Amino acid sequence: MIHSFRQNGYNIVLDAASGSVHVVDEVAYDVINAYEREDKEQILKSVCEKHGITAEEALECIADVEEIKARGKLFSEDTFKPNANILAKRDSVIKALCLHVAHTCNLDCEYCFAAQGKYRGERALMSYDVGRRALDFLVENSGTRHNLEVDFFGGEPLMNFDVVKRLVEYARDIEEKCGKHFRFTLTTNGMLIDDDVIDFCNREMDNVVLSLDGRKEVHDRFRKTAGGNGSFDVIVPKFKKLVDARKNGSYYMRGTFTHFNPDFTEDIATMLDLGFDELSMEPVVCPPTDKYALTDEDKEIIYGQYEKLADMMIERRKAGKPFTFYHYMLDLDGGPCIYKRISGCGSGTEYLAVTPTGELYPCHQFVGNKDYLMGDIWQGVTRTDIRDKFKKCNAYSRKECEECWARLYCSGGCAANAYNSTGDINGTYAYGCDLFKKRIECAIMLKVDEMMDEQNSQQ
């Protein structure tokens, strides 16, 4: 299967199974697109007439396409597909936990999937003893894996900051003895950031995820305090101070765009103007009846915004002011690996969420849904049927994915989004799929542009 598209002056052809990307001229673009639909005589006739070339030139192009195909870089077969079910039954170790240290929040964000941090239950804080047991559970179930990931999550995790600090201290104490290394992430709305938090994060956190929706009026529309006040003016100075102090430390400014701001590149521009350059903007996921739900009319606007964002990134890179957009980070060197094809994000198998009471769920978006309660940190995973279902939740498990050129980059997409959209983790969140495919096109184009610039500079 191939996927061809034009963007930013490039004719790009992706061979879906191998991950090979080809930048071609107009003649080759038409030859490749016709190759499996028409015979050689039809291709010769059409390209000669359209492009004003000789039959000899057209035959040379066809021969080039056939040679690339013979090398497995065009129209290649997905050789892993027949063994997908066997590979999906693999034994897996747990490599990451999302620790819900606070099922409570100091903001009242209307679009919050976690019901303002309560996750369909009562407000709660994780105790140190539960958190410590969760870390022990991770070590016990991580096999020979050395690097372990822990995300302090909420609600708002800084509402339980003392426990966060004690848990990190405990993890550092046991690392050498256990032969492990913990990598920590903190996700915060920023309201409680102070000098102590900044110092701690810069010392212990491998990554910090900061919630900001962009323009003040956009951010304050939904991200309000319980008293109804916008949080922009409170958090932006705190975020700037933290990011300035992190120097080379990783962080992400994570925003959400809705029906009220499909022109989200304006929010990206605001973040850049504020001095932030590690960015992510996520489409809201919610019932279509919600007032902020993205509509079909919004979709075309969003497509244009993704292209505008890519152009913005090229312009700033060439001006020596590059920035990162999370969804455009793509490694083209090796193609979609078998591990990515069958495991996706690893939710329900390698990645689990832990509630304040120690319950285990497939990921943070399933927390509170008792149908997906997998066990707890003392007894382990007792609902192995849920784990087995997630093991088979990949690029090969969805009928809708069979003919999708992008399936090996998303491995079938987010299970939680599929469930919330269709009631089945092996369903398809069609709107999200469309946006994902557009993002992948833009990401590929950005890599192409960067490589072309490198080639031109070497000539």
N, C-alpha and C positions, 0 to 999 in steps of 0.2 A: 504494500500500500504506500502511495506517495501522497503528499499534501503540498500543493504549490500556491504561492501567493505573492503579490507585489506590494512592496512598502518602501517608502523613502527612496525610490529610484532603483531598488534592487528587485530582480526576479529570483525568487528563492524557492527551491524544491527540497522538501524534507522526505527522506526515506524513513517511514515510521518505524519499521522493525529494527533497522540497524542504527538509527539515529544520525545517519549521514546527512549533512547539509550541503547543498550545491547552489552556488550563485552562478547563474547562466545568462546568456544573451537571449534576445527575443526568439531567434530561430530555435535554439535548444529548448526553450521554455515550451514552445508550441509542439515540438517533436515529442518531448517527454509526456506532455499532457495527452497527446493523441496515441501514444505508443501502444497501449493495451486496448484501445477502443477501435483502432483502424488498422488496416493492413498497410504494408510498406508503400504500395502504389498510391493509396489514398493520401498517406502522409506526404509523399514526394510532391504530389500534385498541389495539395493545399499550401504547403510551406513555400514552394517555389512561386506560386501565384501571389501569396500574401506578402512575401518579403523580397520578391524580385531577385531570387538567387537561382543559380544553375542547378540542374539535377545532380551534378557531381558534388557541389557544395552541400546539398541536402543529404546525399548519401554519406558523405563524410561525417556529418552531424549524427545521423542515425547509427553509423558504425561506432561513434564515440559513446553514444547512449548504451549500445549493446555491450561494449567493452566494460563500462562502469557497472552494468547489470551483472555481467559475468563475475565481477569482483565482489559481488554481494553488497553493493552500495546503492542500488536502485531496484525497486520492485522486489526487495528481498522478503523471504518468508520468516515469520516469527517461529523460530525453531524451539523456543521454550514452551509454546502454547500447549503442545500435547502432554507435557509433564507438569502442567500448572497445579493440578489437584494433588499430585504426589508431593511436589515441593511444598505445597501449602500445609501439608501434614507434619512438616518439620518440627522438631523440638525447638522451643524458643526460650530464651532467658529474659528476665525482666531487666531492662537497662535504664528505665526512667520512671520517676514518680512525679505526679502533680500533687503537691501537699496543700490541701485546702486548710490552711491554718486559721482562716477566719471566714465563717459563714455569716458575715455581717459587713456593712459598708457605711461609709460616711457620705456617700453620694446616692442620689436617687435617680439613676439614669433610666429614662423611659424605655429604651430599646434593649435593656440588659437581659441577656438570655438566662442569667442566673437569678432572676426575680429579685433584683437589688441585693444580691449576695446571699439570699436565704435558701436558694435551690429547693423550693417547694416545701421547706421544712421550717424549723425554728432557728433563730439566730444562735450561733454557737462559736466558741473559740477552741482550737485544738490545744490540748494540754501538752506539756513537755513530755510526759510519759508516753502518750500516744504517738507523738512525733518521733521520739527515740525508737519506739518499737517499729515504726514505719521504716526508718533508716536501716534497722537490723533486718527487717523483712526484705528490703531491697538487696542488701548484701547477701543474704542467705539464698536468694533466688536469682542471682546475677551470673551464676556459673563462673567461667574463667574470664568474663569481661572485666577489664581494668577500669575504664572510665564510666562513671555512673552519673546520670543527670537528675537533678532535683529542682523543680520549679515551685517557689513559694507563691501561692495563689489565693484568691478569695472569691467573692467579696474583696475586701481590702486587707492584704496581709500585714500592712504596717499597723493595723489595729491590734496585732498580736506580736509586736516587734521583739519583745523580750524573749519569747519562745523561739522566734526565728534565730536570734543571736545564739541562744543556748544550743539549738539543734546544729547549727553550723560548727560551733565549738566541739560538740560531741563527734560530729562526722570527721573533723580534722584529727581528733584524738585517736580514732580507730582506723584511719586510712592505712597507715603503714602496717599495722598488725594484720589487717584484712587483705592487704595487697590491692587496694582499690584507690581510686582518685575521684572525689566528688566535684562535679561542676554544677554551680548553683546559678539559678536565674530568679529574679524578683520581678513580679508584675504589679505595678502600682498606679493608682490614679493621681498620686502626687500630693494629696492634701496634707499628709503628715511628714513629708520630707523635711528634715532639718540637718544641721551639721553632723550629728551623730549618725543619721541614716546615710548621708553622703560618704562619710569616712568608712563606714562599715561596708557599703556597697562597693566602693572602689578597692577595698581590701579583699573582699570575699566573693563578690558576685562576678561570675564570668560574663553575665549579660544582665541588663536591666531593661524591662519593657515598660514604656511610659505611655499613658493613654492621653492622646490629644487629638481632637477632631479637625484641627486647622483653624480657620477664621474664627474670631471671637464670637460672632453672631451664630455661626454654625455649631461651634462647640457648646455654647451656652444654651442652645435650644433644647438639648437633651441631657447634658451632663451637669445636673444641678444638685445643690445640697438639699437636705430634707426640708429646709426652709424656703426652697424655691429660687435660691440665688445661683447664678452661673458661677462656674469654678475657674474659668479661664484666667482671670486676673490673679487668682491665688496661686495656681499651679505653675504658670509659665515662668515666673522668676525662679521658682524652686527647681524646675527642670533645667533651666539654663545654668544655674549654679552647679547642679549635679553633673551635667554633661561637660561643662568647662573643666570640672575637677577630675573627670574620668580620663582625660587626655586620650590615650590610645585604647581605653577599655571599651568593650562592645556595649551598645545599647540599641534599642529600636523605639522610635516614636511611632506608636500604633494608633491609627485613626479608623473611624467607621464612617462610611458615606451612606446616605439614605436617599429617599425620593426628594428630600428637600435640598440636597447638594450633589446631584449627579455630575456637576461641573467640578469634581473634586481636585483637579489640577490646581485650582485656585487655592485650595487648602494646602496642597503640597508646596505651592509657592510661599504661602504664609509661613510654613514650617522652615523653609529654607531661609527666608528673610529673618527669622528668629535665631538662625545659626545652627539649626539641626540638619544633619545630612545622612542619617541612617533611618530610613523611613519605610512605613508600611501603611497602606490604606485598604481596608477590608470592606466589601459590600455587606450591608446589613442582611441578616438571615432571619426572617420572621414570617408569620402568616400573611398571605397576600391581602387580607382584609385590614391589616394595620395601616394607619395613615402614612407611616414612613416607609412602607414596603416599596421596593423598586418595581416599576411597571414595565410593560413591553415598550412603551414610548421612551422610557429612560434608557433602555438597552442600547439603542443607536447612539444616544448621547455619550454613554459610557465607553462604547467602542472608540468613538472619536477622542475621548479623554485619554484612553490608554495610548493611542497613537501620539497625541499631543505631549503626553508625559515622556514617551520615548524620544521624541524630538528635543524636548527640554533637556533630557539627560545627555544626548549627543552634543548639544550646544554647550552645556556646562563642562562636559569632559574636555572638549576642544579648547575651552577657555581656561582650563586648569582648575576648575571648581567642580569636580565630580561629586555625585552623591549616589547613595545606594537605595534602590527600591526593592524590597524583599521579594516580591513576586516576579521580578525580572532577573533574579540570580539563577543562572543556568550554566551547567558544565557541559559543553558540547564535545569534549575530547573523547570520552569513552562511550557515549550513547547511553540509552536507558538500561541500567544493569538489571540482572535477574532478581537481585534482592529487592530493588525498588518495585519491580513488577508484581511481586507476590506479597510484599509486606506493607507497602504504602507508608503511612505514618506510624504503624505499629500499635495503634490503639487496640486495647483489649488483649494484647499478647505481650508485647515488649514494653508497653507504656500503659500505666494504670493511674487512676486518680484515687486519692485517699481522703475521706471526709474527716471532720473533726472528731468523730467517734471511732474512726479506724475502719470504716467500711471501704470496700474496693469496688470501683466502677471502671468501665472501659476507657473513659476519658472524662475531662471536666464537663463536657456538654451532656453527658448521660447522668451526672450526679443528681440524685433525688428521684430518678425513675427506677422504682423497685423491680421492674421487669428486667433491669440490667444490673442488679446488685449481684456481684460475682463472688463475694466472700468477705473476709476481713483480714487484717494484718496479723492476727494470731493463728487462725486456722488456715490461712492462705486462700487460694482460689478453689472454692467448693463447687461453683457452677461452671464446670469444665465445658459444658455444652455451649455456654456463651463464648468462652475463649475459642472453642473449635469453630464456631460460626464466624468469629472475627478473623481467624486464620485463613478462612476461605473468602474473605472480603477483599477482593483485589481487582486488577485490570481484567481478569478472565472470568469473573463471577457474574457480570452483568450483561444481559443480552444487548442492552443499548450500547455497550462499549465495543461490541465486536467489530464494527466498521468505523470506529472513531480513530482518527490519526493521532490524537493526543493522549490516548489511554495509557501509554507507557510512561508518560510524564506525571500523571496524577494517580496512577494505579487504581483507577476507578473513582477517585474523589473522596471527599470527607464522608465517613460513615454516619456521623451525627447529622450532617446536612441532609443526607439521603433519608435517614430515619424521620427527621422532622418534616421533610417534604412529602414522603410517600408512606411512612409507617414501617419501612423495611430498610435495614442497613445495606442491603444489596439492591436497593432502589436507585433511582437516578434523579438528582436535583438538576433538572434540565437548564434552568436559568443560570445556575452556578457553572455548569459545564460550558455554556456559551461564553461566559466571561473568562473562564479559565483558558479556553482555546485562543481567545483574542490576546490574553496576556502572554501565552507561549509564543504566538507569532511575533509580538513586539520584542520579547526577550531574545528570540532567535535573530531578529533583525539587528538588535543592538550588538550582539556578538559578531555578526557579519560586518557591521560598520566598523567595529573596533579592529577586527582582523584585517580589513581592507586598509584601514589607516596605517596599521603596522607594516603591511606589505609595501604600501606607497612610500613610507619613510625609509625603507631599506633599499629602495631603488635609486 
